[in-house]
């Protein structure tokens, strides 16, 4: 499972729940399987959330299916679709899973897609097919795109108490936006908000000694105005109140 980076989070968590459920009767085997899973996809907060729930819950099997259902019922896309201001220019990085769905449902915004990881063209193509306004922005033009936009919309798969893991290029977009006074929103769906004890070791796995070569980078919440989740947008300072991931120190060696 978790074969490629383009597997949707719902499918990823569902497959993980099935795989881990098969060894949930053996605590030692479950810990080993959870570790291997996280090592394979270290940027995925939902996998950490799933594994932590299984390792700390009284019934690991039930925890796995409950977590999978919560991901499937995630209301973040709907909340973001309703919250986005109309008649605006919005910068996104690559092809963010949740934000892409919300933008595709809105015909009154112009989307500047900064293709920093090679997957942005796919989003531009999908938006074009639905008669949405979309612009394919080369990496060199990211700063200029932010200067023309009204909103920078980032997405994270793992959010800690004071920062988030986002696609490479997100830090540049957020920093330019902060300098220009442009709002930055961060999309963080179900299972993405982690406590410090789980966030710090995950961050260490994702960020290398040469972060400019990585596909992900860390963005401080100081550069973010609002975090959008299943309960709608909230000020970035309040995002920590959404943390629902238990602490399972045995998950990280």
ZAMARGU-4260 file (C-alpha; in steps of 0.2 Angstrom, whole numbers, plus 5000, padded with zeros to 4 digits):
<rodrens>
0) 5000/5000/5000 | 5005/5018/4999 | 5014/5015/4983 | 5014/5032/4976 | 5013/5050/4981
5) 4997/5054/4971 | 4986/5042/4981 | 4972/5052/4989 | 4972/5053/5008 | 4955/5044/5010
10) 4962/5029/5000 | 4979/5030/5009 | 4971/5029/5026 | 4959/5016/5021 | 4972/5005/5014
15) 4983/5008/5030 | 4968/5003/5041 | 4966/4987/5032 | 4985/4983/5032 | 4987/4987/5051
20) 4971/4979/5056 | 4978/4963/5050 | 4991/4963/5063 | 4981/4973/5077 | 4980/4957/5088
25) 4999/4957/5090 | 5005/4973/5099 | 5024/4971/5094 | 5020/4967/5076 | 5008/4982/5076
30) 5021/4994/5082 | 5033/4988/5069 | 5020/4989/5055 | 5016/5007/5060 | 5034/5012/5060
35) 5037/5005/5043 | 5021/5014/5036 | 5027/5031/5043 | 5044/5029/5036 | 5037/5025/5019
40) 5026/5041/5019 | 5034/5052/5033 | 5025/5068/5027 | 5008/5061/5030 | 5000/5067/5046
45) 4984/5057/5044 | 4995/5041/5044 | 5003/5046/5060 | 4986/5050/5067 | 4979/5033/5062
50) 4994/5024/5069 | 4994/5034/5086 | 4975/5030/5088 | 4978/5012/5085 | 4993/5011/5097
55) 4985/5020/5111 | 4967/5014/5109 | 4959/4999/5119 | 4953/4991/5102 | 4966/4995/5088
60) 4954/4987/5075 | 4940/4998/5079 | 4951/5013/5080 | 4957/5010/5063 | 4940/5009/5055
65) 4934/5025/5065 | 4949/5035/5058 | 4946/5029/5041 | 4927/5034/5042 | 4932/5051/5049
70) 4944/5055/5034 | 4930/5050/5022 | 4917/5061/5031 | 4930/5076/5031 | 4920/5092/5029
75) 4936/5103/5025 | 4933/5104/5006 | 4915/5110/5009 | 4920/5123/5022 | 4934/5130/5011
80) 4922/5131/4996 | 4910/5141/5006 | 4924/5152/5014 | 4934/5157/4999 | 4930/5175/4994
85) 4923/5178/4977 | 4930/5188/4962 | 4948/5185/4969 | 4965/5179/4963 | 4972/5164/4972
90) 4989/5157/4972 | 4991/5138/4976 | 5007/5127/4976 | 5006/5112/4964 | 4990/5102/4965
95) 4984/5102/4983 | 4972/5088/4986 | 4958/5097/4996 | 4960/5114/4990 | 4959/5108/4972
100) 4942/5101/4975 | 4936/5117/4983 | 4943/5128/4969 | 4935/5117/4955 | 4918/5120/4963
105) 4920/5139/4962 | 4918/5148/4945 | 4921/5165/4952 | 4940/5165/4956 | 4956/5165/4946
110) 4969/5152/4951 | 4987/5155/4949 | 4995/5137/4950 | 5014/5138/4955 | 5021/5122/4948
115) 5035/5119/4960 | 5034/5100/4960 | 5029/5095/4943 | 5011/5091/4947 | 5003/5109/4944
120) 4999/5106/4926 | 4987/5093/4931 | 4977/5105/4941 | 4977/5118/4928 | 4971/5106/4915
125) 4956/5100/4927 | 4951/5118/4930 | 4952/5122/4912 | 4941/5107/4908 | 4928/5115/4920
130) 4929/5132/4912 | 4938/5139/4927 | 4951/5153/4926 | 4968/5145/4929 | 4986/5151/4925
135) 5001/5140/4925 | 5015/5149/4934 | 5033/5144/4932 | 5043/5143/4948 | 5053/5159/4944
140) 5036/5169/4943 | 5030/5163/4960 | 5034/5180/4969 | 5026/5190/4954 | 5010/5179/4955
145) 5008/5182/4974 | 5010/5201/4971 | 4995/5200/4958 | 4984/5189/4969 | 4972/5192/4983
150) 4975/5176/4993 | 4988/5163/4995 | 4981/5146/4999 | 4993/5133/5005 | 4989/5115/5011
155) 4997/5104/5024 | 4997/5086/5028 | 5005/5088/5045 | 5002/5103/5056 | 5011/5106/5072
160) 5009/5118/5086 | 5018/5132/5077 | 5022/5126/5060 | 5017/5115/5046 | 5024/5104/5032
165) 5019/5110/5015 | 5025/5108/4997 | 5041/5116/4992 | 5038/5134/4987 | 5025/5137/5000
170) 5038/5146/5012 | 5042/5158/4998 | 5024/5161/4994 | 5020/5164/5012 | 5035/5175/5015
175) 5031/5186/5000 | 5013/5187/5005 | 5017/5193/5022 | 5028/5206/5015 | 5015/5213/5004
180) 5001/5211/5016 | 4992/5198/5007 | 4982/5185/5017 | 4988/5167/5018 | 4976/5153/5022
185) 4982/5135/5027 | 4971/5120/5023 | 4972/5106/5036 | 4960/5092/5035 | 4955/5079/5047
190) 4970/5070/5055 | 4983/5083/5051 | 4984/5092/5067 | 4998/5084/5078 | 5004/5088/5096
195) 5022/5093/5098 | 5028/5076/5104 | 5022/5068/5087 | 5026/5083/5076 | 5044/5086/5081
200) 5050/5068/5076 | 5039/5068/5060 | 5047/5085/5055 | 5064/5078/5058 | 5060/5063/5046
205) 5054/5075/5032 | 5067/5089/5032 | 5084/5084/5027 | 5101/5093/5029 | 5099/5100/5012
210) 5080/5106/5013 | 5081/5115/4996 | 5082/5097/4988 | 5066/5091/4997 | 5049/5090/4990
215) 5042/5098/5007 | 5047/5112/5018 | 5042/5119/5035 | 5031/5135/5035 | 5029/5144/5052
220) 5011/5148/5057 | 5018/5166/5060 | 5016/5168/5041 | 4998/5161/5041 | 4982/5171/5044
225) 4969/5157/5045 | 4969/5138/5046 | 4954/5130/5037 | 4948/5113/5043 | 4932/5103/5045
230) 4925/5117/5056 | 4929/5131/5044 | 4942/5144/5045 | 4950/5149/5062 | 4964/5161/5066
235) 4981/5152/5065 | 4984/5155/5083 | 4968/5144/5087 | 4973/5129/5076 | 4981/5120/5090
240) 4964/5118/5098 | 4960/5106/5084 | 4974/5093/5090 | 4965/5076/5092 | 4980/5065/5089
245) 4986/5055/5105 | 5004/5053/5109 | 5012/5037/5105 | 5031/5039/5108 | 5034/5021/5103
250) 5029/5026/5085 | 5046/5034/5083 | 5062/5025/5086
</rodrens>
